[in-house]
């Protein structure tokens, strides 16, 4: 019997070798729709523009590139009176996104101080988002905890101020409200292809993968105030009192209260028991 392999087997082996020698297919930048959802022209149906993810072979935290008390993300149009929002995709882990905000830039000393109020929320992520970088911890507060809704108050001067939230996936909606950016003069949704979209200060926007419908939920989640909690407490007390019905036994000129009709046997047998 011949030990020679068949020609077809040789060709198959060569093709398999070539297949495994090829580099993995590069992840494609994701196109994102940008919706303006407050002010003139607000719409949850028609986006005002599109951007693409900024793709690098690094995590969202590494792309933020925080050093010298400032962020230095590539592909983002930084400036001393400029604010930016962008979506990053990790080429080493395609489909995992980070969303970053940055106010100002690593500027010369004695830059005038600024204070900016920014609220944002991440909805419908298949994974649980997490803050991976914050210039100054505590400036963006998840309110209420576990909601992925953040209320931010940023104060800075010579350096940048901002945050990066990572571990986002799926058909997410990112909601951002530029409540009051102080001395900021321009605000961009940065795009990986360089076609940055200028946004209107003081308005709300929603960003979602192209073709998806943005979530309609509000950017913030109202927490019960002190008066509402007090009212709930009073309602609970009233309910508890109603549950503890008072029964009264009467007869032979004597009358006293008991807590249950089961006590009737101990209250002058044969006399009526009434619920007060």
Secondary structure, DSSP 4 states (H G I P E B T S, - for coil): ---PPPHHHHHHHHHHHHHHHSPPPPPPPPEEEEEE-SSTT--SSS-SEEEE-EEESS-HHHHH-EETTEE--TT----TTEEEEEEEEEGGGTT-EEEEEEES-SPPTTPPPEEEEEEEEEES-SS--EEEEESSTTSEEESSTTSSEEEEEEEESSS-EEEEEEEE-SS-EEEEEEEE-TT--EEEE--TTS--EEE-TT-EEEEEETTPPPP-S-SS-PPP-HHHHHHHHHHHHHHHHHHS--EEEEETTEEEEES-GGGGGGSSTTS-EEE-
